[in-house]
Amino acid sequence: MKKQVKDKNDELIPKVTGVGGIFFFTENPEKLKEWYSKNLGLETNEYGSSFEFIPNTYSM
């Protein structure tokens, strides 16, 4: 079980633990991945794009 984080007022801080998938169907997946990379700055691979969770990167 993951550790729950509390703020300076001893209240639990909510966090996102996952994001549902968004799927687009296209006749040209390579062109769509190129668009994501160019316009959104996302790194893509054969499966799409992944987002890394980096804990404790915010301050209160």
FENPE-V885777 format. One record per backbone hydrogen bond with DSSP energy under -0.5 kcal/mol. CO is the residue of the C=O (numbers start at 1). NH is the residue of the N-H. If there is no record, write none. Layout:
# FENPE-V885777
<<CO & NH> <CO & NH>>
This chain:
# FENPE-V885777
<<5 & 13> <7 & 10> <11 & 7> <12 & 14> <21 & 23> <28 & 32> <29 & 33> <30 & 34> <31 & 35> <32 & 36> <33 & 37> <34 & 38> <35 & 39> <35 & 40> <36 & 40> <36 & 41> <36 & 42> <37 & 41> <45 & 48> <48 & 45> <52 & 54> <53 & 55> <54 & 57>>
